[in-house]
Amino acid sequence: MSPSLLTSSPSTSFLSPLPFKLPPSSLKLPKRHRFRVSYPRSSAAEYPSAITLESRPDDLFGGKRELSGAQSIVSNLSPTLRLASSAVILAGALAAGYGLGTKFGGGSRNLALGGAAVAGAAGGAVVFSLNSAVPEIAAINLHNYVSGFDDPTKVSKEEIEGIAKKYGVSKQDEAFNAELCDLYCQFVSSVLPPGGEELRGNEVDTIINFKNALGMDDPDAASMHVELGRRIFRQRLETGDPDGDVEQRRAFQKLVYVSTLVFGEASSFLLPWKRVFKVTDSQVEIAIRDNAQRLYTSKLKSVGKDIDVEQLVNLRQAQISYRLSDKLAEDLFRQHTRKLIEENISAALDRLKSRTRTVFYSQDVVKVVEELDKILAFNNKLISLKNHTDAASFACGVGPVSVLGGEYGSERKIDDLKLLYRAYITDALYGGHMEEHKLAALNQLKNIFGLGKREGESIRLDVTSKAYRKRLAQAVSSGDLEYADSKAAFLQNLCEELHFDPLKATEIHEEIYREKLQQCAADRELSDEDVKALTRLRVMLCISQQIIDAAHSDICGSLFEKVVKDAIASGVDGYDADVKKAVRKAAHGLRLTREAAMPIAGKAVRRIFLNYIKRARMAENRTEGAKELRKLIAFNSLVVTELVADIKGESSDAPPEEPSKVEENKVEEDEEWDDDEEWESLETLKKIRPGEEVAAKMGKPGQTEINLKDDLPERDRTDLYKTYLLYCLTGEVTRIPFGAQITTKKDDSEYLLLNQLGGILGLTVMEIVEVHRSLAEQTFRKQAEVILADGQLTKARIEQLNDLQKQVGLPPEYAQKVIKNITTTKMAAALETAINRGRLNMKQIRELKEASIDFNSMISENLRENLYKKTVDEIFSSGTGEFDEEEVYEKIPEDLNINAEKAKGVVHELARSRLSNSLVQAVALLRQRNQQGVVSTLNDLLACDKAVPSEPLTWEVPEELADLYTIHMKNNPAPEKLSRLQYLLGISDSTATALGEMKDRVLPVGAEEEKFVF
């Protein structure tokens, strides 16, 4: 809980107002007196050893009291003498009374006895008065005894018991006990500091010692503590201002805390805070916790960086005596140690930020490191104490220190801690090497500052990298590295001395080489001296060839890329001799290999290619898009091809290649196209392969090394190629007024440009062939669909299609595939219509399959299942009474390519639904006197029963069932059918025999009944 919640405020109801009814005299408060008392303490205690009174005890306890004359006499009498004196006084009174009675009574005995009685009563009164004043006299002597001490803590218990014994009184005597309680109450009130002051820690022992010296019982002493609480409460009511209210509330909290420690475990029932003052347990706990924390914090102030075992043991004992929990004690101890190191951190930062910038290793930096070493020494001491054998008896919280949670634990202070950490690493590397104990110190300092692993490693890497560069520069300038027997071993030893990662050292070597390369290549050319210097540096630093190539590719490549961009930006007309010279100089002067130069040039060239492609896609129509593609082809032929030749060191003015090389290239190209000689029928494909004469006329072909194969997806590249192919086929379309247009055909040279476009787009031979084929197939399909509009393939149409196939140039197998696809589609539509209209049966389907028509692929499975259902329904309604299980369950599903089990389920479902319906239908036909219909319906009933055997059927009019049986019997059915019908209609054998004899008379009777009903 936050301590701010425990501090007093005017709105806190720690002291609830109570309607106490006190006499007016109780409202008068004695003047408060403060004094210090001596107390045995440890070597670490901060209290004074001598008694220093701020006011005299006689003022504290009200000064000495004077005895009256009679009290003085009684005070000087011992209990025995007082008893004897009482006896003498009583005897003397009796004797005097008896003598006076005798004298004045005329010698009467009765008067003498009466006088003795009167005088004895008076003497007894005197004796009683003397004895009753003894407790008060004892109390006055007790008061004077205590107030006579300069230090009330020196009151002796034996002396107080001697006073009680001297006067023969008990401590339970009312007057004597009241004086004890009053003395104790005034002493406790004087020991407790006011609300604005803190406890010093010796109050509990002082009060306990004084209580024991007085010989008071705990209940009596506890009642005085409660009385003090009442006084504080009344004083709070009397002050009335917020500041005074806060002060009295804090005073009450200290009273609760000290009282709890004075009475220990018995305080829970001796001190009724909750009942008397209406406070909760949590408020009491807060009062105890806050005051214990303040006392423990005050105790910690004596602990410095020279902490030892004795101090830790004393702190543990103090924590227990203060009733402070281990958790709070641990937090307070860590907070104290954190403040101790914060002092060193602040001092180090002041030194670091005030140092001169001209001299880094000044006296201030040395002081900074000394402050940090103090922190590390203190941290090591706490770690060793934590691992001590008696650590269990030490104060809680002993262990490594950290700034987290303190002044330097926030994010805005982390930069200051990083400065200190960097300064310590720099000092550790000042001698050019890192010692082992410094590494351990750095790890501890990183943990103390709360730096993350990455933050610490980053700072250390930065400082160590600078130190490594410095050592490396010294080794190179002195020649130690160059003349070393093993340069790798020399560098490895250097890394080990600095505890530096060799991989990071390799990165530094690469950075040094790159810096040197940039200096040498500043004029876009590497001389022989530059190459020698770079080679020497590479050997000394043991840099791999892969890193060298990457550095040249990045640095020299960026310079070369700029030259290439300038050359490309000159355009078709600007690529002159000067530009060619600059390209050749950059390509060969920067010592770039062809493998490194071509990707650089290709990156810039492809960017221009993509700009042409973008404009072609954004063109208004296909013709304008084709024109942009022509510009792309021209740019490739006039600029990019020359650029590639200059990079390779070739010359456009050089004599042509040797005949052997030309023949070799031609053979390779022919072999590539020979793999696709089946496409020789495509006219457009023939035209893109120039002959010798046309090739000589066109000149040197454009380059294809730089293409857009990896920049555009295949579909986009083929679409662009198809766009230009359509332009070659249709020509240029020019629109004229009134909506007319003129088409200008192009010659076959456009196809040669189309071939170059394919190379620029990075299309393979197969991809180019596929574009031509797909376009030819698309043209053939459109015209074939018109010819085969009704799906009928006649001889005349076949000839027409053959002429179209030759005209388009589509290979025969693809033409046949298109024709088959069209006819199949048309036929499938016709078959689907026939099935939906019920004009297609199983016989016709089997004839189609015999004619090699793939019926199953034309008709969907759902439609084939519906056809099967209709076929079975026709069987059940045919009126023949026949049901061929092999035909229905095996052959028909096989012909329709449907699931046999699923088909069987369909049959059973239909049979069950038609069984009862057939009986109803047969009775209806019987009533209509339709004998032929009755016979057909009963046959359907028998067919359904054959598919799904049924139980005997029921009907409300048994005579009608008999008539149905008679009509079916007159039709001379097979015996097994008649027997099964008899079973289904529930007709007994005797009834069936009788009906067989009466079958000729059944119908007339029925006719008469119908007439009667009518």
Buried (B, 14 or more C-beta within 10 A) or exposed (E): EEEEEBBBEEEBEBBEEEEEEEEEEEEEEBEEBBBBBBBEBEEBBEEEEEBEBEEEBBBBBBEEBEBEEEBEBBBEBEBEEBBEBBEEBBEEBBBBBBBBBBEEBEEEEEBBBBBBBBBBEBBBEBBEEBBEBBBBBBBBBBBBBBBEBEBBBEBEEEEBEEBBEBBBBEBEBEBBBEBBBBBBBBBBBBBBBEBEEEBBBBBBBBBBBBBEBBEBBBEBBBBBBBBBBBBBBBBBBEBEEEEBBBBBBBBBBBBBBBBBBBBEEEBBEBBEBEEBBBBEEEBBBBBBBBBBBBBBBBBBEBBEBEBEEEBBBBBBEBBEBBBBEEEBBBBBBBBBBBEBBBEBBBBBBBBBEEBEEEEEEBEBBEBBBEBBBBBBEBBBBBBEBEEEEEBEEBBBBBBBBBBBEBEBBEEEBBEBBBBBBBBBBBBBBEEEBBEEEBEEBBEBBBBBBBBEEEBBBEBBBEBBBEBBBEBBEEBBEEEEBBEBEEBEEBBBEBBEBBBBBEEBBBEBBBEBBBEBBBEBBEEBBBEEEBEEBBEEBBEBBBBEEEBBEBBBBEBBBEBBBEBBBBBBEBEEEEBEEEBBEBBBBBBBBBBBEEEBBBEBBBBBBBEBBBEBBEBBEEBEEBBEBBBBBBEBBBBBBBBBBBBBBBBBEEEEEEEEEEEEEEEEEEEEEEEEBEEBEEBBBBBBBBBBBBEEEBBEEBEEBBBBBBBBBEBBEEEBBBBBBBBBBBBBBBBBEEEEEEEEEEEEEBEEBBBBBBBBBBBBBBBEBEBBBBBBBEBBBEBBBEBBBEBBEEBEBEEEBEEBBEEBBEEBBBBEEBBEEBBEEBBBBBBBEBBBEEBEEEEBBBEEBBEBEEEEBEBBEBBEEEBBBBBBBEBBBEBBBBBEBEBEEEEBBBEBBEBBEBEEEEBBEBBEEBBEEBBBEBBEBBBEBBBEEBBEBBBBBBBBBBBBBBBBEBEEBEBEEEEBBBBBBBBBBBBEBEEEBBEBBBBBBBBEEEBBEEBEEEBEEBBEEBEEEEEEEE
